Amino acid sequence: MSWLVLLLAGLLEVCWAVGLKYTEGFTRPLPTALTVTAIIASLYLLEVASRTLPIGTAYAVWVGVGACGAAIAGMVLFGEPATPARLGFLGLLVVSILGLKLASP
């Protein structure tokens, strides 16, 4: 169950990372409120997951899911480049996240 909570925390991290773009410097009230809510929920779920998972593993997976998701969202939503090298390194990040899952107690 902790891994599902951690995955949800990582997905919320993607939401707030993307949300930052839509706040336009925190000048738009609705995107700002949604982004702040996603930040709080993401951190709370990370804390919940870290009650049973090692903090180093939980934090690394949270950051990895967030970074990978934000990079993919940037490509899809904002037209950021999807070069073979970039996709390859994102693949390595996914492999690293899965490795941490498999190597955890």
C-alpha positions in Angstrom: 0.0 0.0 0.0 2.9 2.4 0.8 4.1 2.1 -2.8 0.8 3.1 -4.2 0.7 6.1 -1.9 4.2 7.0 -3.0 3.2 6.7 -6.6 0.3 9.0 -6.1 2.5 11.4 -4.2 4.9 11.4 -7.3 2.0 12.0 -9.7 0.8 14.9 -7.6 4.4 16.2 -7.8 4.0 16.1 -11.6 0.7 18.1 -11.2 2.3 20.8 -9.2 5.4 21.1 -11.3 3.2 21.5 -14.4 0.9 23.8 -12.4 3.7 26.2 -11.7 3.8 27.0 -15.4 0.1 27.8 -15.4 0.2 30.1 -12.3 2.1 32.7 -14.3 4.2 33.8 -11.3 1.3 33.0 -8.9 -0.8 35.8 -10.4 -3.6 33.5 -11.5 -5.8 32.5 -8.5 -7.2 29.2 -9.6 -4.0 27.6 -11.0 -2.2 28.9 -7.9 -4.7 27.4 -5.5 -4.6 24.0 -7.4 -0.8 24.1 -7.5 -0.5 24.8 -3.7 -3.1 22.1 -3.0 -1.1 19.6 -5.1 2.1 20.6 -3.3 0.6 20.0 0.2 -1.1 16.7 -0.8 2.1 15.4 -2.5 4.2 16.2 0.6 1.6 14.7 2.9 1.5 11.5 0.9 5.3 11.3 0.8 5.2 11.5 4.6 2.6 8.8 4.8 4.6 6.5 2.6 7.8 7.2 4.5 6.3 5.8 7.7 6.9 2.3 6.3 9.4 2.8 3.5 13.0 3.9 4.1 13.1 7.7 3.6 16.0 7.6 1.2 14.1 5.2 -1.1 10.8 7.0 -0.7 12.3 10.4 -1.5 14.3 9.1 -4.4 11.3 7.5 -6.0 9.1 10.5 -5.3 11.6 12.8 -7.0 12.2 10.3 -9.8 8.5 9.9 -10.6 8.0 13.7 -10.4 11.0 14.4 -12.6 10.1 11.8 -15.2 6.5 12.8 -15.3 7.3 16.5 -15.5 9.7 15.9 -18.4 7.1 13.9 -20.3 4.3 16.4 -19.5 6.6 19.2 -20.8 7.1 17.3 -24.1 3.3 16.7 -24.4 1.9 19.9 -23.1 4.5 22.5 -24.0 6.3 21.1 -27.0 9.6 20.5 -25.3 12.0 18.4 -27.4 11.7 14.6 -27.3 15.2 13.8 -28.5 16.4 10.1 -28.5 18.9 11.0 -25.8 16.3 12.6 -23.6 14.0 9.7 -23.9 16.8 7.3 -23.3 17.8 9.0 -20.1 14.1 9.1 -19.0 14.1 5.4 -19.6 17.1 5.0 -17.4 15.3 7.0 -14.7 12.3 4.6 -14.9 14.7 1.6 -14.6 16.3 3.2 -11.6 12.9 3.8 -9.9 11.9 0.2 -10.6 15.3 -1.0 -9.2 14.7 0.9 -6.0 11.3 -0.8 -5.7 12.8 -4.2 -6.3 15.7 -3.6 -3.9 13.6 -2.3 -1.0 12.4 -4.4 1.9 
